[in-house]
Amino acid sequence: MKPISELKLKLFADGADRADILRMYANPLICGFTTNPTLMRKAGLTDYECFARDILAAIPDRPISFEVFSDEFDEMNRQARRIASWGNQVNVKIPVTNTRGESSAPLIRCLAQAGIRLNVTALLMLDQVREVAAAMEGCAAGYVSVFAGRIADTGRDPVPIMAEAVRLLAPNPSLELIWASPRELLNIFQAEEVGCHIITATTDILKKLPLIGKDLAEYSLETVKMFRDDASAAGLEL
């Protein structure tokens, strides 16, 4: 098993808690950051732009993705251009459809042609990858986020889907494929094996990085000791 530092895959931290983001920024293995409205709500944020500008000032040298939140394409367009104006390291996250299932491809094409760096998000199907790749053709740079973890949640193996997504994006080297919503550290090595460019992970997963390559006998013994300690602490008796 390769150490993380030798992987071609880039690690992005996914979250909206300022303290966690800055802790991850101190880790040289973290190459970028992503956020979304759900994570912002979980963090209790109410002033989107204030939060974003504060983070961008603290992290001026790594890419950071911020998402639009309108359900109407005209308003998405306005929000995307405003978000893009916050900094050169900003990628604007555009959902692959709105909540009515209408494709965002025309908007994606318009924004890409305007030179706005995009992160098209919430893809789960290869047809979506094809459509988004066509809409982003010729753009300077951008990300395509396929939610491999959510694919796995449905009982499907995401690995062949992600491998095919890599192939579909290959003709446009300016596009990078993100393995989004991983569920475990193993996904990092699966993403590396199929040729993904980036994997995003929450801080809960990234905190497990020291476990990579851990001796299994040692880990087994630690687990036994944990059960014993917890039984003692709970005062269990028979």
Biotite code that builds the C-alpha atoms (Angstrom):
import biotite.structure as struc

atoms = struc.array([
    struc.Atom([0.000, 0.000, 0.000], chain_id="A", res_id=1, res_name="MET", atom_name="CA", element="C"),
    struc.Atom([1.466, 3.350, -1.050], chain_id="A", res_id=2, res_name="LYS", atom_name="CA", element="C"),
    struc.Atom([1.729, 6.119, 1.519], chain_id="A", res_id=3, res_name="PRO", atom_name="CA", element="C"),
    struc.Atom([-0.639, 9.011, 0.866], chain_id="A", res_id=4, res_name="ILE", atom_name="CA", element="C"),
    struc.Atom([2.262, 11.314, -0.015], chain_id="A", res_id=5, res_name="SER", atom_name="CA", element="C"),
    struc.Atom([3.117, 9.122, -3.032], chain_id="A", res_id=6, res_name="GLU", atom_name="CA", element="C"),
    struc.Atom([-0.360, 9.068, -4.561], chain_id="A", res_id=7, res_name="LEU", atom_name="CA", element="C"),
    struc.Atom([-1.138, 11.054, -7.706], chain_id="A", res_id=8, res_name="LYS", atom_name="CA", element="C"),
    struc.Atom([-4.623, 11.637, -6.311], chain_id="A", res_id=9, res_name="LEU", atom_name="CA", element="C"),
    struc.Atom([-5.214, 15.006, -4.635], chain_id="A", res_id=10, res_name="LYS", atom_name="CA", element="C"),
    struc.Atom([-7.022, 15.226, -1.297], chain_id="A", res_id=11, res_name="LEU", atom_name="CA", element="C"),
    struc.Atom([-9.591, 17.984, -0.803], chain_id="A", res_id=12, res_name="PHE", atom_name="CA", element="C"),
    struc.Atom([-11.174, 18.631, 2.601], chain_id="A", res_id=13, res_name="ALA", atom_name="CA", element="C"),
    struc.Atom([-14.968, 18.930, 2.549], chain_id="A", res_id=14, res_name="ASP", atom_name="CA", element="C"),
    struc.Atom([-16.557, 21.031, 5.270], chain_id="A", res_id=15, res_name="GLY", atom_name="CA", element="C"),
    struc.Atom([-17.736, 24.423, 6.499], chain_id="A", res_id=16, res_name="ALA", atom_name="CA", element="C"),
    struc.Atom([-16.413, 24.608, 10.045], chain_id="A", res_id=17, res_name="ASP", atom_name="CA", element="C"),
    struc.Atom([-13.764, 27.329, 10.152], chain_id="A", res_id=18, res_name="ARG", atom_name="CA", element="C"),
    struc.Atom([-11.617, 25.683, 12.814], chain_id="A", res_id=19, res_name="ALA", atom_name="CA", element="C"),
    struc.Atom([-11.638, 22.339, 10.992], chain_id="A", res_id=20, res_name="ASP", atom_name="CA", element="C"),
    struc.Atom([-10.815, 24.014, 7.676], chain_id="A", res_id=21, res_name="ILE", atom_name="CA", element="C"),
    struc.Atom([-7.818, 25.810, 9.141], chain_id="A", res_id=22, res_name="LEU", atom_name="CA", element="C"),
    struc.Atom([-6.599, 22.612, 10.804], chain_id="A", res_id=23, res_name="ARG", atom_name="CA", element="C"),
    struc.Atom([-6.759, 20.877, 7.447], chain_id="A", res_id=24, res_name="MET", atom_name="CA", element="C"),
    struc.Atom([-4.967, 23.814, 5.813], chain_id="A", res_id=25, res_name="TYR", atom_name="CA", element="C"),
    struc.Atom([-2.015, 23.155, 8.118], chain_id="A", res_id=26, res_name="ALA", atom_name="CA", element="C"),
    struc.Atom([-1.755, 19.648, 6.639], chain_id="A", res_id=27, res_name="ASN", atom_name="CA", element="C"),
    struc.Atom([0.372, 19.728, 3.456], chain_id="A", res_id=28, res_name="PRO", atom_name="CA", element="C"),
    struc.Atom([-1.476, 16.662, 2.144], chain_id="A", res_id=29, res_name="LEU", atom_name="CA", element="C"),
    struc.Atom([-4.654, 18.714, 1.717], chain_id="A", res_id=30, res_name="ILE", atom_name="CA", element="C"),
    struc.Atom([-4.566, 20.319, -1.728], chain_id="A", res_id=31, res_name="CYS", atom_name="CA", element="C"),
    struc.Atom([-7.918, 22.117, -1.735], chain_id="A", res_id=32, res_name="GLY", atom_name="CA", element="C"),
    struc.Atom([-11.310, 22.583, -0.112], chain_id="A", res_id=33, res_name="PHE", atom_name="CA", element="C"),
    struc.Atom([-14.984, 22.180, -0.941], chain_id="A", res_id=34, res_name="THR", atom_name="CA", element="C"),
    struc.Atom([-18.155, 23.311, 0.801], chain_id="A", res_id=35, res_name="THR", atom_name="CA", element="C"),
    struc.Atom([-21.890, 23.026, 0.221], chain_id="A", res_id=36, res_name="ASN", atom_name="CA", element="C"),
    struc.Atom([-25.062, 24.547, 1.683], chain_id="A", res_id=37, res_name="PRO", atom_name="CA", element="C"),
    struc.Atom([-25.818, 21.440, 3.755], chain_id="A", res_id=38, res_name="THR", atom_name="CA", element="C"),
    struc.Atom([-22.419, 21.609, 5.449], chain_id="A", res_id=39, res_name="LEU", atom_name="CA", element="C"),
    struc.Atom([-22.869, 25.348, 5.995], chain_id="A", res_id=40, res_name="MET", atom_name="CA", element="C"),
    struc.Atom([-26.232, 24.774, 7.656], chain_id="A", res_id=41, res_name="ARG", atom_name="CA", element="C"),
    struc.Atom([-24.678, 22.078, 9.862], chain_id="A", res_id=42, res_name="LYS", atom_name="CA", element="C"),
    struc.Atom([-21.972, 24.564, 10.883], chain_id="A", res_id=43, res_name="ALA", atom_name="CA", element="C"),
    struc.Atom([-24.630, 27.154, 11.782], chain_id="A", res_id=44, res_name="GLY", atom_name="CA", element="C"),
    struc.Atom([-23.535, 29.711, 9.192], chain_id="A", res_id=45, res_name="LEU", atom_name="CA", element="C"),
    struc.Atom([-25.881, 32.559, 8.311], chain_id="A", res_id=46, res_name="THR", atom_name="CA", element="C"),
    struc.Atom([-23.662, 35.047, 6.430], chain_id="A", res_id=47, res_name="ASP", atom_name="CA", element="C"),
    struc.Atom([-22.450, 33.168, 3.357], chain_id="A", res_id=48, res_name="TYR", atom_name="CA", element="C"),
    struc.Atom([-20.262, 35.860, 1.820], chain_id="A", res_id=49, res_name="GLU", atom_name="CA", element="C"),
    struc.Atom([-18.667, 36.854, 5.119], chain_id="A", res_id=50, res_name="CYS", atom_name="CA", element="C"),
    struc.Atom([-17.729, 33.233, 5.802], chain_id="A", res_id=51, res_name="PHE", atom_name="CA", element="C"),
    struc.Atom([-16.384, 32.732, 2.274], chain_id="A", res_id=52, res_name="ALA", atom_name="CA", element="C"),
    struc.Atom([-14.275, 35.880, 2.240], chain_id="A", res_id=53, res_name="ARG", atom_name="CA", element="C"),
    struc.Atom([-12.856, 35.065, 5.677], chain_id="A", res_id=54, res_name="ASP", atom_name="CA", element="C"),
    struc.Atom([-11.817, 31.576, 4.533], chain_id="A", res_id=55, res_name="ILE", atom_name="CA", element="C"),
    struc.Atom([-10.371, 32.897, 1.273], chain_id="A", res_id=56, res_name="LEU", atom_name="CA", element="C"),
    struc.Atom([-8.286, 35.456, 3.176], chain_id="A", res_id=57, res_name="ALA", atom_name="CA", element="C"),
    struc.Atom([-6.970, 32.722, 5.460], chain_id="A", res_id=58, res_name="ALA", atom_name="CA", element="C"),
    struc.Atom([-6.314, 30.295, 2.577], chain_id="A", res_id=59, res_name="ILE", atom_name="CA", element="C"),
    struc.Atom([-5.113, 32.299, -0.431], chain_id="A", res_id=60, res_name="PRO", atom_name="CA", element="C"),
    struc.Atom([-3.128, 29.560, -2.153], chain_id="A", res_id=61, res_name="ASP", atom_name="CA", element="C"),
    struc.Atom([-5.410, 26.526, -2.577], chain_id="A", res_id=62, res_name="ARG", atom_name="CA", element="C"),
    struc.Atom([-8.591, 26.040, -4.618], chain_id="A", res_id=63, res_name="PRO", atom_name="CA", element="C"),
    struc.Atom([-11.881, 26.371, -2.743], chain_id="A", res_id=64, res_name="ILE", atom_name="CA", element="C"),
    struc.Atom([-15.345, 25.572, -4.100], chain_id="A", res_id=65, res_name="SER", atom_name="CA", element="C"),
    struc.Atom([-18.471, 27.504, -3.052], chain_id="A", res_id=66, res_name="PHE", atom_name="CA", element="C"),
    struc.Atom([-21.939, 26.549, -4.288], chain_id="A", res_id=67, res_name="GLU", atom_name="CA", element="C"),
    struc.Atom([-24.843, 28.532, -5.666], chain_id="A", res_id=68, res_name="VAL", atom_name="CA", element="C"),
    struc.Atom([-28.122, 27.899, -3.881], chain_id="A", res_id=69, res_name="PHE", atom_name="CA", element="C"),
    struc.Atom([-30.857, 29.224, -6.155], chain_id="A", res_id=70, res_name="SER", atom_name="CA", element="C"),
    struc.Atom([-33.193, 26.850, -7.991], chain_id="A", res_id=71, res_name="ASP", atom_name="CA", element="C"),
    struc.Atom([-33.654, 29.205, -10.956], chain_id="A", res_id=72, res_name="GLU", atom_name="CA", element="C"),
    struc.Atom([-31.010, 29.304, -13.654], chain_id="A", res_id=73, res_name="PHE", atom_name="CA", element="C"),
    struc.Atom([-31.005, 33.076, -14.130], chain_id="A", res_id=74, res_name="ASP", atom_name="CA", element="C"),
    struc.Atom([-30.389, 33.546, -10.412], chain_id="A", res_id=75, res_name="GLU", atom_name="CA", element="C"),
    struc.Atom([-27.789, 30.746, -10.405], chain_id="A", res_id=76, res_name="MET", atom_name="CA", element="C"),
    struc.Atom([-26.012, 32.668, -13.152], chain_id="A", res_id=77, res_name="ASN", atom_name="CA", element="C"),
    struc.Atom([-25.984, 35.862, -11.074], chain_id="A", res_id=78, res_name="ARG", atom_name="CA", element="C"),
    struc.Atom([-24.845, 34.054, -7.937], chain_id="A", res_id=79, res_name="GLN", atom_name="CA", element="C"),
    struc.Atom([-22.124, 32.180, -9.820], chain_id="A", res_id=80, res_name="ALA", atom_name="CA", element="C"),
    struc.Atom([-20.606, 35.375, -11.191], chain_id="A", res_id=81, res_name="ARG", atom_name="CA", element="C"),
    struc.Atom([-20.693, 37.020, -7.761], chain_id="A", res_id=82, res_name="ARG", atom_name="CA", element="C"),
    struc.Atom([-19.061, 34.007, -6.100], chain_id="A", res_id=83, res_name="ILE", atom_name="CA", element="C"),
    struc.Atom([-16.396, 33.862, -8.812], chain_id="A", res_id=84, res_name="ALA", atom_name="CA", element="C"),
    struc.Atom([-15.509, 37.503, -8.095], chain_id="A", res_id=85, res_name="SER", atom_name="CA", element="C"),
    struc.Atom([-14.402, 36.624, -4.550], chain_id="A", res_id=86, res_name="TRP", atom_name="CA", element="C"),
    struc.Atom([-11.021, 35.259, -5.623], chain_id="A", res_id=87, res_name="GLY", atom_name="CA", element="C"),
    struc.Atom([-8.913, 33.620, -8.297], chain_id="A", res_id=88, res_name="ASN", atom_name="CA", element="C"),
    struc.Atom([-8.792, 30.359, -6.359], chain_id="A", res_id=89, res_name="GLN", atom_name="CA", element="C"),
    struc.Atom([-12.599, 30.032, -6.325], chain_id="A", res_id=90, res_name="VAL", atom_name="CA", element="C"),
    struc.Atom([-14.464, 27.317, -8.180], chain_id="A", res_id=91, res_name="ASN", atom_name="CA", element="C"),
    struc.Atom([-18.213, 27.840, -8.373], chain_id="A", res_id=92, res_name="VAL", atom_name="CA", element="C"),
    struc.Atom([-20.268, 24.748, -7.638], chain_id="A", res_id=93, res_name="LYS", atom_name="CA", element="C"),
    struc.Atom([-23.245, 24.295, -9.955], chain_id="A", res_id=94, res_name="ILE", atom_name="CA", element="C"),
    struc.Atom([-25.646, 21.376, -9.364], chain_id="A", res_id=95, res_name="PRO", atom_name="CA", element="C"),
    struc.Atom([-26.078, 19.140, -12.382], chain_id="A", res_id=96, res_name="VAL", atom_name="CA", element="C"),
    struc.Atom([-29.838, 19.903, -12.395], chain_id="A", res_id=97, res_name="THR", atom_name="CA", element="C"),
    struc.Atom([-32.242, 22.079, -10.466], chain_id="A", res_id=98, res_name="ASN", atom_name="CA", element="C"),
    struc.Atom([-34.822, 20.531, -8.121], chain_id="A", res_id=99, res_name="THR", atom_name="CA", element="C"),
    struc.Atom([-37.219, 20.038, -11.028], chain_id="A", res_id=100, res_name="ARG", atom_name="CA", element="C"),
    struc.Atom([-34.683, 17.794, -12.759], chain_id="A", res_id=101, res_name="GLY", atom_name="CA", element="C"),
    struc.Atom([-33.981, 20.360, -15.488], chain_id="A", res_id=102, res_name="GLU", atom_name="CA", element="C"),
    struc.Atom([-30.437, 20.131, -16.812], chain_id="A", res_id=103, res_name="SER", atom_name="CA", element="C"),
    struc.Atom([-27.946, 22.824, -15.863], chain_id="A", res_id=104, res_name="SER", atom_name="CA", element="C"),
    struc.Atom([-25.933, 22.174, -19.046], chain_id="A", res_id=105, res_name="ALA", atom_name="CA", element="C"),
    struc.Atom([-26.873, 25.447, -20.819], chain_id="A", res_id=106, res_name="PRO", atom_name="CA", element="C"),
    struc.Atom([-25.881, 27.470, -17.768], chain_id="A", res_id=107, res_name="LEU", atom_name="CA", element="C"),
    struc.Atom([-22.682, 25.444, -17.337], chain_id="A", res_id=108, res_name="ILE", atom_name="CA", element="C"),
    struc.Atom([-21.772, 26.103, -20.968], chain_id="A", res_id=109, res_name="ARG", atom_name="CA", element="C"),
    struc.Atom([-22.455, 29.833, -20.579], chain_id="A", res_id=110, res_name="CYS", atom_name="CA", element="C"),
    struc.Atom([-20.366, 30.151, -17.419], chain_id="A", res_id=111, res_name="LEU", atom_name="CA", element="C"),
    struc.Atom([-17.532, 28.026, -18.795], chain_id="A", res_id=112, res_name="ALA", atom_name="CA", element="C"),
    struc.Atom([-17.353, 30.185, -21.927], chain_id="A", res_id=113, res_name="GLN", atom_name="CA", element="C"),
    struc.Atom([-17.200, 33.257, -19.668], chain_id="A", res_id=114, res_name="ALA", atom_name="CA", element="C"),
    struc.Atom([-14.033, 31.868, -18.101], chain_id="A", res_id=115, res_name="GLY", atom_name="CA", element="C"),
    struc.Atom([-15.570, 31.027, -14.718], chain_id="A", res_id=116, res_name="ILE", atom_name="CA", element="C"),
    struc.Atom([-13.955, 28.092, -12.982], chain_id="A", res_id=117, res_name="ARG", atom_name="CA", element="C"),
    struc.Atom([-16.652, 25.544, -12.207], chain_id="A", res_id=118, res_name="LEU", atom_name="CA", element="C"),
    struc.Atom([-17.216, 22.534, -10.015], chain_id="A", res_id=119, res_name="ASN", atom_name="CA", element="C"),
    struc.Atom([-20.277, 20.759, -11.378], chain_id="A", res_id=120, res_name="VAL", atom_name="CA", element="C"),
    struc.Atom([-21.723, 18.734, -8.534], chain_id="A", res_id=121, res_name="THR", atom_name="CA", element="C"),
    struc.Atom([-24.197, 15.994, -7.558], chain_id="A", res_id=122, res_name="ALA", atom_name="CA", element="C"),
    struc.Atom([-23.588, 13.760, -10.581], chain_id="A", res_id=123, res_name="LEU", atom_name="CA", element="C"),
    struc.Atom([-24.377, 10.056, -10.122], chain_id="A", res_id=124, res_name="LEU", atom_name="CA", element="C"),
    struc.Atom([-24.850, 8.781, -13.689], chain_id="A", res_id=125, res_name="MET", atom_name="CA", element="C"),
    struc.Atom([-22.531, 8.435, -16.663], chain_id="A", res_id=126, res_name="LEU", atom_name="CA", element="C"),
    struc.Atom([-25.055, 10.162, -18.937], chain_id="A", res_id=127, res_name="ASP", atom_name="CA", element="C"),
    struc.Atom([-24.675, 13.190, -16.673], chain_id="A", res_id=128, res_name="GLN", atom_name="CA", element="C"),
    struc.Atom([-20.890, 12.997, -17.001], chain_id="A", res_id=129, res_name="VAL", atom_name="CA", element="C"),
    struc.Atom([-21.198, 12.965, -20.796], chain_id="A", res_id=130, res_name="ARG", atom_name="CA", element="C"),
    struc.Atom([-23.546, 15.938, -20.807], chain_id="A", res_id=131, res_name="GLU", atom_name="CA", element="C"),
    struc.Atom([-21.441, 17.987, -18.406], chain_id="A", res_id=132, res_name="VAL", atom_name="CA", element="C"),
    struc.Atom([-18.200, 17.186, -20.244], chain_id="A", res_id=133, res_name="ALA", atom_name="CA", element="C"),
    struc.Atom([-19.762, 18.427, -23.483], chain_id="A", res_id=134, res_name="ALA", atom_name="CA", element="C"),
    struc.Atom([-21.007, 21.609, -21.780], chain_id="A", res_id=135, res_name="ALA", atom_name="CA", element="C"),
    struc.Atom([-17.545, 22.296, -20.321], chain_id="A", res_id=136, res_name="MET", atom_name="CA", element="C"),
    struc.Atom([-15.664, 21.574, -23.537], chain_id="A", res_id=137, res_name="GLU", atom_name="CA", element="C"),
    struc.Atom([-12.978, 24.160, -24.101], chain_id="A", res_id=138, res_name="GLY", atom_name="CA", element="C"),
    struc.Atom([-13.138, 25.637, -20.606], chain_id="A", res_id=139, res_name="CYS", atom_name="CA", element="C"),
    struc.Atom([-9.879, 26.713, -19.012], chain_id="A", res_id=140, res_name="ALA", atom_name="CA", element="C"),
    struc.Atom([-10.259, 24.463, -15.967], chain_id="A", res_id=141, res_name="ALA", atom_name="CA", element="C"),
    struc.Atom([-12.978, 22.786, -13.972], chain_id="A", res_id=142, res_name="GLY", atom_name="CA", element="C"),
    struc.Atom([-14.077, 19.928, -11.759], chain_id="A", res_id=143, res_name="TYR", atom_name="CA", element="C"),
    struc.Atom([-16.713, 17.256, -12.298], chain_id="A", res_id=144, res_name="VAL", atom_name="CA", element="C"),
    struc.Atom([-17.911, 15.830, -8.970], chain_id="A", res_id=145, res_name="SER", atom_name="CA", element="C"),
    struc.Atom([-19.396, 12.351, -9.136], chain_id="A", res_id=146, res_name="VAL", atom_name="CA", element="C"),
    struc.Atom([-20.870, 11.264, -5.810], chain_id="A", res_id=147, res_name="PHE", atom_name="CA", element="C"),
    struc.Atom([-19.356, 7.795, -5.648], chain_id="A", res_id=148, res_name="ALA", atom_name="CA", element="C"),
    struc.Atom([-20.346, 7.405, -1.999], chain_id="A", res_id=149, res_name="GLY", atom_name="CA", element="C"),
    struc.Atom([-24.011, 7.933, -2.808], chain_id="A", res_id=150, res_name="ARG", atom_name="CA", element="C"),
    struc.Atom([-23.738, 5.443, -5.674], chain_id="A", res_id=151, res_name="ILE", atom_name="CA", element="C"),
    struc.Atom([-22.397, 2.924, -3.151], chain_id="A", res_id=152, res_name="ALA", atom_name="CA", element="C"),
    struc.Atom([-25.267, 3.751, -0.777], chain_id="A", res_id=153, res_name="ASP", atom_name="CA", element="C"),
    struc.Atom([-27.656, 2.282, -3.370], chain_id="A", res_id=154, res_name="THR", atom_name="CA", element="C"),
    struc.Atom([-25.837, -1.064, -3.378], chain_id="A", res_id=155, res_name="GLY", atom_name="CA", element="C"),
    struc.Atom([-24.008, -0.358, -6.644], chain_id="A", res_id=156, res_name="ARG", atom_name="CA", element="C"),
    struc.Atom([-20.246, -0.654, -7.016], chain_id="A", res_id=157, res_name="ASP", atom_name="CA", element="C"),
    struc.Atom([-18.985, 2.860, -7.873], chain_id="A", res_id=158, res_name="PRO", atom_name="CA", element="C"),
    struc.Atom([-15.564, 1.709, -9.066], chain_id="A", res_id=159, res_name="VAL", atom_name="CA", element="C"),
    struc.Atom([-16.467, 0.770, -12.678], chain_id="A", res_id=160, res_name="PRO", atom_name="CA", element="C"),
    struc.Atom([-18.640, 3.881, -12.959], chain_id="A", res_id=161, res_name="ILE", atom_name="CA", element="C"),
    struc.Atom([-15.781, 6.100, -11.815], chain_id="A", res_id=162, res_name="MET", atom_name="CA", element="C"),
    struc.Atom([-13.337, 4.335, -14.127], chain_id="A", res_id=163, res_name="ALA", atom_name="CA", element="C"),
    struc.Atom([-15.631, 5.037, -17.079], chain_id="A", res_id=164, res_name="GLU", atom_name="CA", element="C"),
    struc.Atom([-16.035, 8.659, -15.944], chain_id="A", res_id=165, res_name="ALA", atom_name="CA", element="C"),
    struc.Atom([-12.247, 9.016, -16.059], chain_id="A", res_id=166, res_name="VAL", atom_name="CA", element="C"),
    struc.Atom([-12.297, 7.739, -19.632], chain_id="A", res_id=167, res_name="ARG", atom_name="CA", element="C"),
    struc.Atom([-15.098, 10.099, -20.640], chain_id="A", res_id=168, res_name="LEU", atom_name="CA", element="C"),
    struc.Atom([-13.241, 13.151, -19.323], chain_id="A", res_id=169, res_name="LEU", atom_name="CA", element="C"),
    struc.Atom([-9.866, 12.152, -20.773], chain_id="A", res_id=170, res_name="ALA", atom_name="CA", element="C"),
    struc.Atom([-10.304, 14.069, -24.076], chain_id="A", res_id=171, res_name="PRO", atom_name="CA", element="C"),
    struc.Atom([-10.499, 17.331, -22.094], chain_id="A", res_id=172, res_name="ASN", atom_name="CA", element="C"),
    struc.Atom([-7.382, 17.488, -19.884], chain_id="A", res_id=173, res_name="PRO", atom_name="CA", element="C"),
    struc.Atom([-8.576, 20.735, -18.296], chain_id="A", res_id=174, res_name="SER", atom_name="CA", element="C"),
    struc.Atom([-11.326, 18.811, -16.483], chain_id="A", res_id=175, res_name="LEU", atom_name="CA", element="C"),
    struc.Atom([-10.578, 16.943, -13.273], chain_id="A", res_id=176, res_name="GLU", atom_name="CA", element="C"),
    struc.Atom([-12.786, 14.184, -11.906], chain_id="A", res_id=177, res_name="LEU", atom_name="CA", element="C"),
    struc.Atom([-13.665, 14.326, -8.214], chain_id="A", res_id=178, res_name="ILE", atom_name="CA", element="C"),
    struc.Atom([-14.606, 11.176, -6.286], chain_id="A", res_id=179, res_name="TRP", atom_name="CA", element="C"),
    struc.Atom([-17.108, 12.861, -3.987], chain_id="A", res_id=180, res_name="ALA", atom_name="CA", element="C"),
    struc.Atom([-18.784, 11.733, -0.746], chain_id="A", res_id=181, res_name="SER", atom_name="CA", element="C"),
    struc.Atom([-16.415, 8.887, 0.152], chain_id="A", res_id=182, res_name="PRO", atom_name="CA", element="C"),
    struc.Atom([-17.483, 6.645, 3.004], chain_id="A", res_id=183, res_name="ARG", atom_name="CA", element="C"),
    struc.Atom([-14.140, 5.174, 4.110], chain_id="A", res_id=184, res_name="GLU", atom_name="CA", element="C"),
    struc.Atom([-10.385, 5.505, 3.660], chain_id="A", res_id=185, res_name="LEU", atom_name="CA", element="C"),
    struc.Atom([-10.384, 2.571, 1.239], chain_id="A", res_id=186, res_name="LEU", atom_name="CA", element="C"),
    struc.Atom([-12.104, 4.874, -1.259], chain_id="A", res_id=187, res_name="ASN", atom_name="CA", element="C"),
    struc.Atom([-8.904, 6.934, -1.492], chain_id="A", res_id=188, res_name="ILE", atom_name="CA", element="C"),
    struc.Atom([-7.021, 3.961, -2.915], chain_id="A", res_id=189, res_name="PHE", atom_name="CA", element="C"),
    struc.Atom([-9.935, 2.962, -5.150], chain_id="A", res_id=190, res_name="GLN", atom_name="CA", element="C"),
    struc.Atom([-10.030, 6.493, -6.559], chain_id="A", res_id=191, res_name="ALA", atom_name="CA", element="C"),
    struc.Atom([-6.271, 6.412, -7.152], chain_id="A", res_id=192, res_name="GLU", atom_name="CA", element="C"),
    struc.Atom([-6.475, 3.041, -8.899], chain_id="A", res_id=193, res_name="GLU", atom_name="CA", element="C"),
    struc.Atom([-9.108, 4.146, -11.432], chain_id="A", res_id=194, res_name="VAL", atom_name="CA", element="C"),
    struc.Atom([-7.311, 7.412, -12.190], chain_id="A", res_id=195, res_name="GLY", atom_name="CA", element="C"),
    struc.Atom([-9.483, 9.995, -10.435], chain_id="A", res_id=196, res_name="CYS", atom_name="CA", element="C"),
    struc.Atom([-7.744, 13.322, -10.033], chain_id="A", res_id=197, res_name="HIS", atom_name="CA", element="C"),
    struc.Atom([-9.253, 14.359, -6.693], chain_id="A", res_id=198, res_name="ILE", atom_name="CA", element="C"),
    struc.Atom([-11.144, 12.894, -3.758], chain_id="A", res_id=199, res_name="ILE", atom_name="CA", element="C"),
    struc.Atom([-13.057, 15.040, -1.295], chain_id="A", res_id=200, res_name="THR", atom_name="CA", element="C"),
    struc.Atom([-13.485, 13.897, 2.292], chain_id="A", res_id=201, res_name="ALA", atom_name="CA", element="C"),
    struc.Atom([-14.947, 15.271, 5.482], chain_id="A", res_id=202, res_name="THR", atom_name="CA", element="C"),
    struc.Atom([-12.687, 15.892, 8.439], chain_id="A", res_id=203, res_name="THR", atom_name="CA", element="C"),
    struc.Atom([-14.120, 12.793, 10.150], chain_id="A", res_id=204, res_name="ASP", atom_name="CA", element="C"),
    struc.Atom([-12.625, 10.642, 7.394], chain_id="A", res_id=205, res_name="ILE", atom_name="CA", element="C"),
    struc.Atom([-9.416, 12.638, 7.062], chain_id="A", res_id=206, res_name="LEU", atom_name="CA", element="C"),
    struc.Atom([-8.749, 12.223, 10.787], chain_id="A", res_id=207, res_name="LYS", atom_name="CA", element="C"),
    struc.Atom([-8.321, 8.507, 10.057], chain_id="A", res_id=208, res_name="LYS", atom_name="CA", element="C"),
    struc.Atom([-5.362, 9.066, 7.709], chain_id="A", res_id=209, res_name="LEU", atom_name="CA", element="C"),
    struc.Atom([-2.858, 7.910, 10.371], chain_id="A", res_id=210, res_name="PRO", atom_name="CA", element="C"),
    struc.Atom([-4.535, 4.477, 10.251], chain_id="A", res_id=211, res_name="LEU", atom_name="CA", element="C"),
    struc.Atom([-3.354, 3.838, 6.687], chain_id="A", res_id=212, res_name="ILE", atom_name="CA", element="C"),
    struc.Atom([-1.067, 0.803, 6.669], chain_id="A", res_id=213, res_name="GLY", atom_name="CA", element="C"),
    struc.Atom([-1.540, 0.196, 10.401], chain_id="A", res_id=214, res_name="LYS", atom_name="CA", element="C"),
    struc.Atom([-0.492, -3.251, 11.613], chain_id="A", res_id=215, res_name="ASP", atom_name="CA", element="C"),
    struc.Atom([-3.682, -5.328, 11.825], chain_id="A", res_id=216, res_name="LEU", atom_name="CA", element="C"),
    struc.Atom([-2.525, -7.412, 14.806], chain_id="A", res_id=217, res_name="ALA", atom_name="CA", element="C"),
    struc.Atom([-1.860, -4.220, 16.742], chain_id="A", res_id=218, res_name="GLU", atom_name="CA", element="C"),
    struc.Atom([-5.212, -2.795, 15.658], chain_id="A", res_id=219, res_name="TYR", atom_name="CA", element="C"),
    struc.Atom([-6.985, -5.984, 16.725], chain_id="A", res_id=220, res_name="SER", atom_name="CA", element="C"),
    struc.Atom([-5.440, -5.800, 20.182], chain_id="A", res_id=221, res_name="LEU", atom_name="CA", element="C"),
    struc.Atom([-6.395, -2.123, 20.507], chain_id="A", res_id=222, res_name="GLU", atom_name="CA", element="C"),
    struc.Atom([-9.979, -3.054, 19.643], chain_id="A", res_id=223, res_name="THR", atom_name="CA", element="C"),
    struc.Atom([-10.077, -5.775, 22.297], chain_id="A", res_id=224, res_name="VAL", atom_name="CA", element="C"),
    struc.Atom([-8.700, -3.328, 24.872], chain_id="A", res_id=225, res_name="LYS", atom_name="CA", element="C"),
    struc.Atom([-11.309, -0.724, 23.863], chain_id="A", res_id=226, res_name="MET", atom_name="CA", element="C"),
    struc.Atom([-14.160, -3.187, 24.451], chain_id="A", res_id=227, res_name="PHE", atom_name="CA", element="C"),
    struc.Atom([-12.697, -4.202, 27.801], chain_id="A", res_id=228, res_name="ARG", atom_name="CA", element="C"),
    struc.Atom([-12.170, -0.578, 28.917], chain_id="A", res_id=229, res_name="ASP", atom_name="CA", element="C"),
    struc.Atom([-15.680, 0.416, 27.877], chain_id="A", res_id=230, res_name="ASP", atom_name="CA", element="C"),
    struc.Atom([-17.209, -2.534, 29.709], chain_id="A", res_id=231, res_name="ALA", atom_name="CA", element="C"),
    struc.Atom([-15.319, -1.550, 32.860], chain_id="A", res_id=232, res_name="SER", atom_name="CA", element="C"),
    struc.Atom([-16.232, 2.124, 32.505], chain_id="A", res_id=233, res_name="ALA", atom_name="CA", element="C"),
    struc.Atom([-19.921, 1.216, 32.100], chain_id="A", res_id=234, res_name="ALA", atom_name="CA", element="C"),
    struc.Atom([-19.796, -0.941, 35.225], chain_id="A", res_id=235, res_name="GLY", atom_name="CA", element="C"),
    struc.Atom([-21.203, -3.967, 33.411], chain_id="A", res_id=236, res_name="LEU", atom_name="CA", element="C"),
    struc.Atom([-21.802, -7.053, 35.530], chain_id="A", res_id=237, res_name="GLU", atom_name="CA", element="C"),
    struc.Atom([-23.257, -10.533, 35.049], chain_id="A", res_id=238, res_name="LEU", atom_name="CA", element="C"),
])
